[in-house]
Amino acid sequence: MLEKVSMDNAENYGLAPGEYIRGVVDSIPLKRVGQAQDIANMVSFLASDKASYITGQMCPGNGAEGPGPSTNQANRYKPCEREFQALSLAFPGTMSKGVALVTGAAQGIGRAIAIQLATDGFDIAVNDIAGKVTLLEALSKEIVSKGQRSIVTPGDVTSEKEVEAMVGEVATKLGSLDVMVANAGIYRANTLINTPVDEYDQLMTVNARGPMLCYKYAAKQMIVQGRGGRIIGAASIAGRRPYPGSLSYVMSKFAVRGLTQAAAIELGEYNITVNAYAPGLTRTPMLDNIDTIKTTQLGIASGEYIERRVNNIPIKRVGQPQDVANLVSFLASEKASYITGQTYGVDGGMIPS
């Protein structure tokens, strides 16, 4: 079909054979023609039990079509092949796909992602605020028990100096940074009329500035390494459709989608893919907090808000952190090498795309 399209456009526009395809590829951040296997990889994931909470989604696998800089194809992303060789020499018996850093990893979705990536064969650096070091240490021990290396890197993702230092520590102690998962985030309920400016600033700082800094310093490290990588951020259904009573949170998660799309265009020439996940109702401490807030706001029984929402989605259950971790596992893999600039809903079909 692609050959037919190329021939038709060459004839229609008076182009040389192949010139139409070259022009399209020049406009794609990842700078290559997709292969049938790229689509097959996505279908394989969607057909698996790991995608049981993903429905109603259009999942592009198009290299993020759009304007992008020129590139050199010499180094296409492979999950840390050279790093694997180096680690094998330095640590006999080590089997690693590379190194992943997960922020907000002490609990909930971040913890599930860290465990899943360790299961996939990545060495893991886990981050959260200093007050959650005990939880991080327990998580790190669990990762080590799976046969992977792990370090604890507590720090504030809103501080540029701390994020820069955290990325540097990961690269120094574990040998590289190949996957960044910017998962840390917070929730507050507010409306346009009653939003305190300091609360708005806090939400935007943690939920938007934090991912931007993580993307920035991860990208700088990956560019130096010269073999590409994966950057994955935490959006939300609130970043795909606004909801009343959550103004600042909605704005912050829309910002993550924009950040992800813009970064994907800029980083494609380095074979760094950038994507995000958008969870729906997911059984985490944050969901419990939202339920408590809505119980007070709406004058309803505890748990009723969640029950109402579940009744309105196609897959009649609350999502689990593992549902999100499964998607991140795929996006961090070589099978997702032609997917970038996308935000995928993991929401039981709450918001079809």
Secondary structure, DSSP 8 states (H G I E B T S, - for coil): -HHHHHHHHHHHHT--TTHHHHHHHHTSTT-S---HHHHHHHHHHHTSGGGTT--S-----SS--S------TTS---SSHHHHHHHHHHSTT---SEEEEESS-SSHHHHHHHHHHHHHTEEEEE---GGGHHHHHHHHHHHHHTT--EEE----TT-HHHHHHHHHHHHHHHS---EEEE-------B-TTT--HHHHHHHHIIIIIHHHHHHHHHHHHHHHHTS-EEEEEE--GGGTS--TTBHHHHHHHHHHHHHHHHHHHHHGGGTEEEEEEEE-SB-SHHHHHHHHHHHHHHT--TTHHHHHHHHTSSS-S-B-HHHHHHHHHHHTSGGGTT--S-EEEESTTSS--
